[in-house]
Amino acid sequence: MERKFMSLPSSISTSEIEPNGTFSNNNSYKNCTNENFKRDFYPIVYLIIFVWGALGNGFSIYIFLQPHKKSTSVNVFMLNLAISDLLFTTTLPFRADYYIRGSNWIFGDLACRIMSYSMYVNMYSSIYFLTVLSIMRFLATVHPFRFLHVTSIRSAWVLCGIIWIFIMASSTMLLNSGSEQKGNVTLCLELNLNKIIKLKTMNYISLVVGFLLPFCTLNICYLLIIRALLKMEVPESRLRVSHRKALTTIAIALIIFLLCFLPYHILRTFHLAVWEVNTCRERLHKAVIITLALAAANTCFNPLLYYFVGENFKERLRSAFRKGHPQKTKYSCLGCVWLKK
């Protein structure tokens, strides 16, 4: 199990769990029978997420940074989300190596601390960026003039900065958990279960503030947009497009929540609730292993959001491809002139 803490408002910290099947406390060290499953499952999944996530988010960042005559607050949130995902994917090869070696960490204590920190900074920053992005889409669609100052680019950068500071500062407790020597191996990503009562309390706080509050906000935005569409007639094509983009944004965000974040938070909470000393629930441990991989896979699904609902994303994409093939375009035009002659 992975020892993870995330501090939320007012110095409240929370526990995150990666069930590696290993229990450690001051008196005993019990190995649950999930080592072979982890060794086969984690490296393959993490490396797939690394390749897909690094390519998708790296390319998306490149597209977002292309100069364009029109910039929007939506792209600011998407750019920050892509940066968060790309930073996290760079840690996945190290995680894969750890499990390939049979849960033996070779990269030092500092790198071990960064592994836990990066995982949950990415998870909760993604949750908040997706939520705020959906709120901004909702406000810009249903109340386009009343909240014009809130949806400005400057406000978007300020809000992104607040989210980064909040998540990174509240996750500093993760940096207190480093590697641990056990015999001939160096453990990392392990959970010390001698403070299980405290971990349960912190988990419930994290569940409410880090997941349930944003998840309920997304659902409310989705229902309010549907209600607004049913009540008003929108003859202008531009408004119809904006409503469609708002619905699509929130719908994709909800799918990511349901697929990536909801299963993990449910099983993590259930696992802590039923945990008992010297009890190994192998099926439950495997289920949480799978849901943690799904949580990490959110980095692969976010580029779909950029492509389908990013402002001017397709135009920027076409512009980037034209810049990448200037010679081909030039010679094609010369050929056209020659044929006309």
C-alpha positions in Angstrom: 0.0 0.0 0.0 1.2 3.4 -0.7 1.5 6.0 2.0 0.0 9.2 0.9 -1.2 12.3 2.6 -2.9 15.3 1.1 -3.4 18.4 3.3 -6.6 20.3 2.5 -7.8 23.6 3.9 -6.8 24.7 7.4 -3.9 22.3 7.6 -6.1 19.3 7.2 -4.3 16.3 5.6 -5.8 13.3 3.9 -4.7 9.8 3.1 -4.5 8.4 -0.4 -3.9 4.7 -0.9 -2.2 2.6 -3.5 -2.8 -0.9 -2.4 0.5 -2.6 -3.1 -0.5 -5.4 -0.9 2.3 -4.6 1.6 1.5 -3.8 5.2 4.2 -2.2 7.4 4.1 -1.2 11.0 6.4 -1.1 13.9 6.0 -4.7 14.9 5.4 -6.7 11.7 5.8 -6.8 8.0 3.1 -8.8 6.1 3.2 -9.4 2.4 -0.2 -9.8 0.8 -0.4 -12.0 -2.3 -0.6 -9.3 -4.9 3.0 -8.9 -5.8 2.8 -10.9 -9.0 -0.3 -9.1 -10.1 1.3 -5.7 -9.4 4.5 -6.7 -11.2 2.5 -7.7 -14.3 -0.2 -5.0 -14.2 1.4 -1.8 -13.1 4.5 -1.6 -15.5 2.4 -2.3 -18.7 -0.4 0.1 -17.7 1.9 2.9 -16.5 4.1 2.7 -19.7 1.0 2.8 -21.9 -0.3 5.9 -20.0 3.2 7.4 -20.2 3.4 7.1 -24.0 -0.2 8.2 -24.7 -0.3 10.9 -22.1 3.1 12.4 -22.9 2.4 12.5 -26.7 -1.2 13.8 -26.3 -0.5 16.4 -23.7 2.9 17.5 -25.0 1.4 18.0 -28.5 -1.6 19.8 -27.0 0.6 22.2 -25.1 2.5 22.9 -28.3 -0.9 23.7 -30.1 -2.1 25.9 -27.2 1.1 27.9 -27.4 0.8 28.6 -31.1 0.1 32.3 -31.7 -3.5 33.0 -32.6 -5.6 36.2 -33.1 -8.2 35.1 -30.5 -7.3 33.8 -27.0 -9.9 32.7 -24.5 -10.1 31.8 -20.8 -11.1 28.2 -21.7 -7.7 27.6 -23.4 -6.0 28.9 -20.3 -7.6 26.3 -18.1 -6.9 23.6 -20.7 -3.3 24.6 -21.0 -2.8 24.4 -17.3 -4.6 21.0 -17.2 -2.3 19.7 -20.0 0.8 21.0 -18.1 -0.3 19.1 -15.0 -0.8 15.9 -16.9 2.5 16.2 -18.7 4.4 16.7 -15.5 2.8 13.6 -14.0 3.4 11.4 -16.9 7.2 12.0 -16.6 7.1 10.1 -13.3 5.4 7.0 -14.6 8.5 5.2 -16.0 10.0 5.4 -12.5 6.9 3.8 -11.0 7.0 1.1 -13.7 10.6 0.4 -12.9 9.8 0.1 -9.2 7.2 -2.7 -9.8 9.3 -4.5 -12.4 12.0 -4.8 -9.7 9.5 -6.4 -7.4 8.8 -3.2 -5.3 12.4 -2.2 -4.9 13.2 1.5 -5.2 16.6 2.5 -6.6 16.2 6.2 -7.3 16.8 7.7 -3.9 14.7 9.1 -1.1 13.9 12.5 -2.7 12.6 10.9 -5.9 10.4 8.6 -3.8 8.8 11.5 -2.0 8.1 13.2 -5.4 6.3 10.1 -6.7 3.6 10.3 -4.1 3.4 14.1 -4.3 3.1 14.2 -8.1 0.4 11.6 -8.2 -2.1 13.4 -6.0 -1.2 16.9 -7.1 -2.1 15.8 -10.6 -5.3 14.0 -9.5 -6.7 16.9 -7.5 -5.5 19.7 -9.8 -7.2 17.8 -12.7 -10.4 17.6 -10.7 -10.4 21.3 -9.9 -9.3 22.4 -13.4 -12.1 20.3 -15.0 -14.6 21.7 -12.5 -13.6 25.3 -13.0 -13.5 24.9 -16.7 -17.1 23.6 -16.7 -18.2 26.4 -14.4 -16.7 29.0 -16.8 -18.4 27.3 -19.8 -21.7 27.5 -17.9 -21.3 31.2 -16.9 -20.2 32.2 -20.4 -23.2 30.4 -22.0 -26.1 31.1 -19.6 -24.9 34.5 -18.3 -22.5 35.8 -21.0 -22.6 39.5 -20.0 -23.3 39.4 -16.3 -20.1 37.5 -15.5 -17.9 38.8 -18.4 -15.1 40.0 -16.0 -15.1 36.5 -14.3 -14.5 34.7 -17.6 -11.8 37.0 -18.8 -8.3 35.7 -19.6 -6.7 37.6 -16.7 -9.2 36.1 -14.3 -8.5 32.7 -15.7 -4.7 33.0 -15.1 -5.4 34.3 -11.5 -7.7 31.4 -10.8 -5.3 28.8 -12.2 -2.5 30.3 -10.0 -4.8 29.9 -7.0 -5.6 26.3 -7.8 -1.9 25.5 -8.3 -0.9 27.1 -5.0 -3.8 25.5 -3.1 -3.2 22.0 -4.4 0.6 22.1 -4.1 0.6 23.6 -0.7 -2.0 21.3 0.7 -0.1 18.3 -0.7 3.2 19.1 1.0 2.5 16.4 3.7 3.1 13.9 1.0 6.8 14.9 0.9 7.2 13.6 4.5 6.9 10.0 3.3 10.1 8.7 1.8 11.7 5.4 1.1 12.1 2.7 3.7 14.7 0.0 3.9 13.4 -3.6 4.5 16.0 -6.2 4.3 17.7 -6.2 0.9 15.0 -4.0 -0.8 14.1 -0.3 -0.5 10.4 0.2 -0.3 8.6 3.2 -1.7 4.9 4.1 -2.3 4.1 2.1 0.8 1.4 2.8 3.5 2.2 2.7 7.2 -1.0 1.4 8.8 -0.1 2.2 12.4 -2.3 5.3 12.2 -5.3 3.8 10.6 -7.9 5.9 12.6 -6.2 9.1 11.6 -6.0 8.0 8.0 -9.7 7.2 7.9 -10.6 10.7 9.2 -8.3 12.4 6.7 -9.7 10.2 3.9 -13.3 11.4 4.5 -12.2 15.0 4.5 -10.3 14.4 1.2 -13.3 12.6 -0.2 -15.7 15.5 0.5 -13.4 18.5 -0.4 -11.3 16.9 -3.1 -13.9 14.9 -5.0 -17.6 15.1 -3.9 -17.7 18.9 -3.9 -16.4 19.3 -7.5 -18.4 16.3 -8.7 -21.7 17.7 -7.3 -20.8 21.1 -8.9 -20.3 19.5 -12.3 -23.7 17.8 -12.0 -25.4 21.1 -11.0 -23.8 22.9 -14.0 -25.0 20.2 -16.4 -28.5 20.3 -15.1 -28.7 24.1 -15.1 -27.4 24.3 -18.7 -30.1 21.7 -19.8 -32.7 23.7 -18.0 -31.6 26.9 -19.7 -31.7 25.3 -23.1 -35.3 24.0 -22.5 -36.5 27.5 -21.4 -35.0 29.7 -24.0 -35.0 29.9 -27.8 -31.6 30.4 -29.3 -31.9 31.5 -32.9 -28.3 32.7 -33.4 -25.9 30.0 -34.7 -23.1 31.3 -32.5 -25.2 30.9 -29.4 -26.2 27.4 -30.4 -22.5 26.5 -30.9 -21.7 27.9 -27.4 -24.4 25.9 -25.8 -23.3 22.8 -27.5 -19.7 23.3 -26.5 -20.7 24.0 -22.9 -22.8 20.7 -22.8 -20.0 18.8 -24.4 -17.4 20.2 -22.0 -19.3 19.2 -18.9 -20.4 15.9 -20.4 -16.7 14.9 -21.1 -15.7 16.1 -17.7 -18.4 14.0 -16.1 -17.3 10.9 -18.0 -13.7 11.4 -16.8 -15.0 11.8 -13.3 -17.1 8.7 -13.5 -14.5 6.6 -15.2 -11.2 7.7 -13.6 -11.9 9.4 -10.2 -15.2 7.9 -8.8 -14.2 4.2 -8.7 -10.9 5.0 -7.0 -12.4 7.2 -4.3 -15.2 4.7 -3.6 -12.9 1.7 -3.2 -10.2 3.7 -1.3 -12.9 4.7 1.2 -14.3 1.2 1.4 -10.9 -0.3 1.8 -10.1 1.9 4.8 -13.5 1.3 6.3 -13.2 -2.5 6.4 -9.4 -2.7 7.1 -8.4 -5.0 9.9 -5.0 -6.0 11.3 -3.5 -9.1 9.7 -6.3 -9.4 7.2 -5.6 -9.6 3.5 -8.5 -9.0 1.2 -6.9 -9.9 -2.1 -9.8 -9.2 -4.4 -10.3 -5.8 -2.8 -6.6 -5.0 -3.1 -6.6 -5.9 -6.8 -9.7 -3.8 -7.4 -8.1 -0.7 -5.8 -4.9 -1.4 -7.9 -7.0 -1.2 -11.0 -8.9 1.9 -10.0 -5.7 3.7 -9.2 -4.5 2.9 -12.7 -7.8 4.4 -14.0 -7.2 7.5 -11.9 -3.7 7.9 -13.5 -5.3 7.3 -17.0 -7.2 10.7 -16.7 -4.1 12.1 -18.4 -4.9 10.2 -21.6 -8.5 11.3 -21.8 -8.0 15.0 -21.3 -6.6 15.6 -24.8 -9.9 14.5 -26.2 -11.5 17.4 -24.3 -9.0 19.8 -25.9 -9.7 18.5 -29.4 -13.5 18.5 -29.2 -14.3 21.6 -27.2 -11.0 23.7 -27.0 -11.5 27.2 -28.4 -9.8 27.5 -31.8 -7.9 24.2 -31.1 -8.6 22.8 -34.5 -7.7 26.0 -36.2 -4.4 26.1 -34.3 -3.8 22.5 -35.2 -4.3 23.2 -38.9 -2.1 26.3 -38.6 0.7 24.2 -36.9 0.6 21.6 -39.7 0.8 24.4 -42.4 3.9 25.8 -40.6 5.3 22.3 -40.5 5.1 21.9 -44.3 5.9 25.3 -45.8 8.1 23.9 -48.6 5.5 21.5 -49.8 2.9 24.2 -50.0 5.2 26.5 -51.9 6.1 23.9 -54.5 2.5 22.8 -54.9 1.6 26.4 -55.7 4.4 26.7 -58.2 3.2 23.6 -59.9 -0.3 25.0 -60.2 1.1 28.2 -61.8 3.1 26.0 -64.3 0.1 24.0 -65.2 -2.0 27.1 -65.8 0.7 28.4 -68.2 
